[in-house]
């Protein structure tokens, strides 16, 4: 087996010995460690599909953490390993037993790079462990480690670990996220104005201004203000809805179990939440992400940097300002209009488009 090594790749002598004695068709078991919330989980799908295609004979295991289990792509793997997380108190013995229960594999990919995934990797006896370089810890954890590309779309940074074994991936990325879209009479645009914390949210009055303007300029679409599940998210959406001009094509809707189906049928999703937006991307829906230099308790840039959440194609855009300031309504609207105009010229698989 050949290892495809870059100039900044760290490789142990053990990795070279293992590669010399192992052929790809001899790999029988592969584990991928991905601990994260819904948005992180759906971005794992292209890597799992790539590994399945490249190693059809191998049993594929995905390691997740107990307090993040939404969106696990169970249909893409043979086994799901659950490591003990923060959802309940557990003794050190219980925690380490859950780490070791991942079992031994021929190849282990750690695409999480957290203290928990480091322990799982360290305790595992995989023939070859692959991860990211991290403050010199790679020498204690992995056999092969690559630099992590912080400014590239995150789903692609996961797939870079597969490059080490010579595996390429398809572009556009293949997610295989199959959700039946909701059937509505009109095409529609979804606006999701909340996130994991309120300081990450684009100002509510700007969402109201955006929806008012878009609903006037794009009357053939329904414009759906979608509320999150938490009480503060619902209250924020009620406040935004109260600022909207009454129009037949503007709808305030509560998120529920059908939210993935709603997103699957959307012509466009506009959100500052990376989870909702990543799910929309995996559902192959066009998106506009809104980013700014967030501050929390005096700490700068507590929000996500935009570049890791940007698939570089014409169906997606990110609205941000180079100085980190909060984007104006006109800036976000211009990206939305560019995508809608593009889709009218070259419709994708969107279930609804205006005639």
VEXDREN-2710 file (C-alpha; in Angstrom, 1 decimal):
% VEXDREN-2710
k/r/px/py/pz
1/UNK/0.0/0.0/0.0
2/UNK/1.3/3.4/-0.9
3/UNK/1.1/6.4/1.4
4/UNK/0.6/9.7/-0.5
5/UNK/2.7/12.1/1.6
6/UNK/2.8/15.9/1.4
7/UNK/5.8/18.0/2.5
8/UNK/4.1/19.0/5.8
9/UNK/2.8/15.5/6.6
10/UNK/4.2/13.8/9.7
11/UNK/4.8/10.0/9.2
12/UNK/6.1/7.6/11.7
13/UNK/8.4/4.7/10.9
14/UNK/5.7/2.4/12.0
15/UNK/3.4/3.8/9.3
16/UNK/6.0/3.0/6.6
17/UNK/6.3/-0.6/7.9
18/UNK/2.6/-1.1/8.0
19/UNK/2.1/0.4/4.5
20/UNK/4.7/-2.0/3.1
21/UNK/2.9/-5.0/4.5
22/UNK/-0.7/-4.0/3.9
23/UNK/-2.6/-4.0/0.6
24/UNK/-5.8/-2.0/0.1
25/UNK/-7.8/-5.2/-0.6
26/UNK/-6.6/-6.6/2.7
27/UNK/-8.2/-3.8/4.7
28/UNK/-11.2/-5.4/6.5
29/UNK/-12.1/-2.8/9.1
30/UNK/-12.1/1.0/9.1
31/UNK/-13.2/3.4/11.9
32/UNK/-13.9/7.1/11.6
33/UNK/-14.1/9.2/14.7
34/UNK/-16.5/12.2/14.3
35/UNK/-17.9/13.8/17.4
36/UNK/-20.1/16.8/16.7
37/UNK/-23.5/18.3/16.3
38/UNK/-25.9/17.9/13.4
39/UNK/-24.1/20.3/11.1
40/UNK/-20.7/18.5/11.7
41/UNK/-22.3/15.1/11.3
42/UNK/-23.9/15.7/7.8
43/UNK/-20.5/16.9/6.5
44/UNK/-19.1/13.5/7.4
45/UNK/-21.2/11.8/4.7
46/UNK/-19.0/12.5/1.7
47/UNK/-16.0/10.9/3.5
48/UNK/-18.0/7.8/4.5
49/UNK/-19.3/7.4/0.9
50/UNK/-15.8/7.8/-0.4
51/UNK/-14.4/5.1/2.0
52/UNK/-17.3/2.8/1.1
53/UNK/-16.6/3.1/-2.6
54/UNK/-12.8/2.7/-2.2
55/UNK/-13.0/-0.2/0.3
56/UNK/-16.1/-2.1/-0.4
57/UNK/-14.8/-5.2/1.5
58/UNK/-14.2/-3.3/4.7
59/UNK/-16.5/-3.1/7.7
60/UNK/-17.0/0.6/8.4
61/UNK/-17.5/2.0/11.9
62/UNK/-18.4/5.5/12.9
63/UNK/-17.6/6.7/16.4
64/UNK/-19.9/9.3/17.8
65/UNK/-20.4/10.9/21.2
66/UNK/-23.5/10.3/23.4
67/UNK/-24.5/13.9/23.7
68/UNK/-24.4/14.6/19.9
69/UNK/-26.4/11.9/18.0
70/UNK/-28.6/14.0/15.7
71/UNK/-28.1/13.2/12.0
72/UNK/-25.9/10.1/12.4
73/UNK/-25.6/8.6/8.9
74/UNK/-26.4/5.0/10.0
75/UNK/-27.3/3.9/6.5
76/UNK/-23.7/4.6/5.3
77/UNK/-21.9/2.6/8.0
78/UNK/-22.0/-1.0/9.3
79/UNK/-21.7/0.0/13.0
80/UNK/-22.0/3.0/15.2
81/UNK/-19.8/3.3/18.2
82/UNK/-21.0/5.6/21.0
83/UNK/-18.4/7.1/23.3
84/UNK/-19.5/8.5/26.7
85/UNK/-20.1/12.2/26.5
86/UNK/-21.3/15.0/28.7
87/UNK/-25.0/14.0/28.9
88/UNK/-24.6/12.2/32.2
89/UNK/-22.1/11.7/35.0
90/UNK/-19.9/8.7/34.5
91/UNK/-16.9/7.3/36.3
92/UNK/-13.5/7.4/34.7
93/UNK/-13.7/3.6/34.4
94/UNK/-17.0/3.9/32.4
95/UNK/-15.6/6.6/30.2
96/UNK/-12.5/4.7/29.3
97/UNK/-14.4/1.4/28.7
98/UNK/-16.6/3.3/26.3
99/UNK/-13.5/4.6/24.5
100/UNK/-12.0/1.2/24.3
101/UNK/-15.2/-0.4/23.0
102/UNK/-14.5/1.1/19.6
103/UNK/-12.4/-2.1/19.1
104/UNK/-9.3/-2.6/16.9
105/UNK/-9.3/-1.7/13.2
106/UNK/-7.0/-1.8/10.3
107/UNK/-7.3/1.9/9.6
108/UNK/-8.5/4.6/12.0
109/UNK/-9.3/8.2/10.9
110/UNK/-9.7/10.9/13.6
111/UNK/-11.4/13.8/11.9
112/UNK/-12.5/15.3/15.2
113/UNK/-9.3/16.3/16.9
114/UNK/-10.7/16.8/20.4
115/UNK/-9.4/15.7/23.8
116/UNK/-12.0/12.9/23.7
117/UNK/-11.0/11.7/20.2
118/UNK/-7.3/11.9/21.2
119/UNK/-7.9/9.5/24.1
120/UNK/-9.9/7.1/21.9
121/UNK/-7.1/7.1/19.3
122/UNK/-4.4/6.7/21.9
123/UNK/-6.2/3.7/23.5
124/UNK/-6.9/2.0/20.2
125/UNK/-4.6/-0.6/18.6
126/UNK/-5.4/0.1/15.0
127/UNK/-2.8/-0.9/12.5
128/UNK/-2.6/2.6/11.1
129/UNK/-4.0/5.8/12.8
130/UNK/-4.5/8.9/10.6
131/UNK/-5.3/12.4/12.0
132/UNK/-4.4/16.0/12.0
133/UNK/-1.2/17.6/13.2
134/UNK/-1.8/19.3/16.6
135/UNK/0.9/21.0/18.7
136/UNK/3.2/18.0/18.4
137/UNK/0.7/15.5/19.9
138/UNK/0.6/13.7/16.5
139/UNK/3.8/11.8/17.5
140/UNK/1.9/10.3/20.5
141/UNK/-1.4/9.7/18.7
142/UNK/-1.0/8.9/15.0
143/UNK/1.0/7.1/12.5
144/UNK/0.3/9.7/9.8
145/UNK/-0.9/13.3/10.4
146/UNK/-1.6/16.2/8.0
147/UNK/-2.1/19.9/8.6
148/UNK/-5.7/20.9/9.0
149/UNK/-6.9/23.3/6.3
150/UNK/-8.8/25.9/8.4
151/UNK/-9.9/28.0/5.5
152/UNK/-11.3/25.3/3.2
153/UNK/-14.9/23.9/3.2
154/UNK/-14.9/21.5/6.2
155/UNK/-16.3/18.5/4.4
156/UNK/-13.3/18.6/2.2
157/UNK/-10.8/18.9/5.1
158/UNK/-12.2/15.5/6.3
159/UNK/-11.6/14.0/2.9
160/UNK/-8.0/15.2/2.8
161/UNK/-7.2/12.3/5.3
162/UNK/-8.5/9.9/2.7
163/UNK/-6.0/11.3/0.2
164/UNK/-3.2/9.7/2.3
165/UNK/-4.3/6.3/1.0
166/UNK/-4.7/7.6/-2.6
167/UNK/-8.5/8.0/-2.5
168/UNK/-10.0/10.8/-4.5
169/UNK/-13.5/12.1/-4.1
170/UNK/-16.3/13.3/-6.4
171/UNK/-17.1/17.0/-6.9
172/UNK/-19.7/18.3/-6.3
173/UNK/-19.5/16.3/-3.1
174/UNK/-21.9/13.3/-2.8
175/UNK/-23.9/13.4/0.5
176/UNK/-26.6/10.9/-0.2
177/UNK/-28.9/12.7/2.2
178/UNK/-32.3/11.4/1.2
179/UNK/-35.2/13.4/2.7
180/UNK/-38.6/13.7/0.9
181/UNK/-39.3/17.4/0.4
182/UNK/-42.5/18.9/1.6
183/UNK/-45.0/19.6/-1.1
184/UNK/-46.1/23.2/-1.3
185/UNK/-48.0/25.1/-4.0
186/UNK/-45.4/27.7/-4.5
187/UNK/-41.6/27.7/-4.5
188/UNK/-40.2/29.1/-1.2
189/UNK/-37.2/30.6/0.5
190/UNK/-36.4/29.7/4.2
191/UNK/-34.9/32.3/6.6
192/UNK/-33.5/30.9/9.8
193/UNK/-32.5/33.7/12.1
194/UNK/-31.1/32.0/15.2
195/UNK/-28.0/29.9/16.0
196/UNK/-26.5/28.0/18.9
197/UNK/-26.3/31.3/20.9
198/UNK/-27.9/34.7/20.5
199/UNK/-24.6/36.6/20.1
200/UNK/-24.0/34.7/16.8
201/UNK/-27.3/35.9/15.3
202/UNK/-27.5/38.5/12.6
203/UNK/-29.7/41.4/14.0
204/UNK/-33.4/40.6/14.0
205/UNK/-34.3/44.0/12.5
206/UNK/-32.1/43.2/9.5
207/UNK/-33.8/39.9/9.0
208/UNK/-37.2/41.7/9.0
209/UNK/-35.9/44.2/6.5
210/UNK/-34.5/41.4/4.3
211/UNK/-37.7/39.4/4.3
212/UNK/-39.8/42.6/3.6
213/UNK/-37.6/43.5/0.6
214/UNK/-37.3/40.0/-0.8
215/UNK/-41.0/39.3/-0.5
216/UNK/-41.7/42.4/-2.6
217/UNK/-39.1/41.8/-5.2
218/UNK/-39.7/38.0/-5.4
219/UNK/-43.5/37.7/-5.2
220/UNK/-43.6/34.3/-6.9
221/UNK/-42.0/32.8/-3.8
222/UNK/-43.2/32.2/-0.3
223/UNK/-40.9/33.6/2.3
224/UNK/-40.8/31.4/5.4
225/UNK/-39.4/32.7/8.7
226/UNK/-38.5/29.5/10.5
227/UNK/-38.2/29.4/14.3
228/UNK/-35.8/27.2/16.2
229/UNK/-36.8/24.9/19.0
230/UNK/-35.5/26.7/22.0
231/UNK/-37.8/29.2/23.8
232/UNK/-35.4/32.1/23.1
233/UNK/-35.3/31.2/19.4
234/UNK/-39.1/31.2/19.3
235/UNK/-39.3/34.6/21.0
236/UNK/-36.7/36.1/18.7
237/UNK/-38.8/34.9/15.7
238/UNK/-42.0/36.3/17.1
239/UNK/-40.2/39.7/17.5
240/UNK/-39.0/39.6/13.9
241/UNK/-42.5/38.5/12.6
242/UNK/-44.0/41.5/14.4
243/UNK/-41.8/43.8/12.4
244/UNK/-42.8/42.3/9.0
245/UNK/-45.3/44.0/6.7
246/UNK/-48.4/41.8/6.3
247/UNK/-48.2/40.0/2.9
248/UNK/-49.8/36.8/1.6
249/UNK/-46.4/35.4/0.7
250/UNK/-44.7/35.8/4.1
251/UNK/-45.1/33.0/6.6
252/UNK/-43.9/32.6/10.2
253/UNK/-43.5/28.9/10.9
254/UNK/-42.3/26.9/14.0
255/UNK/-39.6/24.4/13.4
256/UNK/-40.4/20.7/14.1
257/UNK/-39.6/17.2/13.0
258/UNK/-40.5/18.2/9.5
259/UNK/-37.8/20.8/9.3
260/UNK/-35.4/18.6/7.2
261/UNK/-38.3/18.1/4.8
262/UNK/-39.0/21.8/4.7
263/UNK/-35.3/22.5/3.9
264/UNK/-35.2/19.7/1.3
265/UNK/-37.8/21.5/-0.7
266/UNK/-36.5/25.1/-0.4
267/UNK/-35.3/27.0/-3.4
268/UNK/-32.9/28.9/-1.1
269/UNK/-32.0/28.9/2.6
270/UNK/-30.6/32.0/4.3
271/UNK/-29.1/31.4/7.7
272/UNK/-26.4/32.5/10.2
273/UNK/-26.6/29.1/11.9
274/UNK/-24.0/26.7/10.5
275/UNK/-26.0/23.6/11.5
276/UNK/-29.1/24.4/9.6
277/UNK/-27.0/25.6/6.7
278/UNK/-24.8/22.5/6.6
279/UNK/-27.9/20.3/6.6
280/UNK/-29.3/22.4/3.7
281/UNK/-26.0/22.0/1.8
282/UNK/-26.1/18.2/2.4
283/UNK/-29.7/18.2/1.1
284/UNK/-28.3/20.0/-2.0
285/UNK/-30.2/23.2/-1.5
286/UNK/-28.7/26.5/-2.4
287/UNK/-27.7/28.7/0.6
288/UNK/-26.5/32.1/1.8
289/UNK/-24.6/32.1/5.1
290/UNK/-24.3/35.3/7.1
291/UNK/-21.1/35.8/9.1
292/UNK/-19.6/38.5/11.2
293/UNK/-17.0/39.0/13.9
294/UNK/-19.0/38.1/17.0
295/UNK/-18.0/39.0/20.5
296/UNK/-19.0/37.3/23.7
297/UNK/-18.1/38.5/27.2
298/UNK/-15.4/40.7/25.8
299/UNK/-13.8/37.9/23.8
300/UNK/-13.4/38.6/20.1
301/UNK/-14.4/36.4/17.2
302/UNK/-16.5/33.9/19.1
303/UNK/-18.4/33.1/16.0
304/UNK/-17.4/30.8/13.1
305/UNK/-15.1/32.1/10.5
306/UNK/-16.9/32.0/7.1
307/UNK/-14.4/30.2/4.8
308/UNK/-14.7/26.8/6.3
309/UNK/-18.5/26.9/5.6
310/UNK/-18.3/27.8/2.0
311/UNK/-18.7/25.3/-0.8
312/UNK/-17.1/27.1/-3.7
313/UNK/-19.8/26.8/-6.3
314/UNK/-22.5/29.1/-7.7
315/UNK/-25.3/27.6/-5.6
316/UNK/-23.8/28.9/-2.3
317/UNK/-22.6/32.2/-1.0
318/UNK/-21.3/33.7/2.2
319/UNK/-22.2/37.3/3.2
320/UNK/-19.4/38.8/5.3
321/UNK/-17.3/42.0/5.5
322/UNK/-13.5/41.9/5.4
323/UNK/-13.4/44.1/8.4
324/UNK/-15.6/41.6/10.4
325/UNK/-18.5/44.0/10.6
326/UNK/-22.1/43.0/10.5
327/UNK/-23.3/42.7/6.8
328/UNK/-25.9/45.1/5.6
329/UNK/-29.3/43.9/4.3
330/UNK/-28.4/45.0/0.8
331/UNK/-25.3/42.8/0.9
332/UNK/-27.1/39.7/1.9
333/UNK/-29.9/40.4/-0.5
334/UNK/-27.5/40.8/-3.4
335/UNK/-26.1/37.3/-2.8
336/UNK/-29.7/35.8/-2.6
337/UNK/-30.7/37.5/-5.8
338/UNK/-27.6/36.3/-7.6
339/UNK/-28.3/32.7/-6.7
340/UNK/-32.0/32.9/-7.5
341/UNK/-31.2/34.4/-10.9
342/UNK/-28.6/31.7/-11.5
343/UNK/-31.2/29.0/-10.7
344/UNK/-33.7/30.4/-13.0
345/UNK/-31.2/30.2/-15.8
346/UNK/-29.8/26.8/-14.8
347/UNK/-32.3/25.0/-12.5
348/UNK/-30.8/22.3/-10.3
349/UNK/-32.9/19.5/-8.8
350/UNK/-34.9/22.0/-6.8
351/UNK/-38.5/20.7/-6.6
352/UNK/-40.0/24.2/-7.1
353/UNK/-39.1/27.1/-9.4
354/UNK/-41.3/30.0/-10.5
355/UNK/-42.5/29.9/-14.0
END
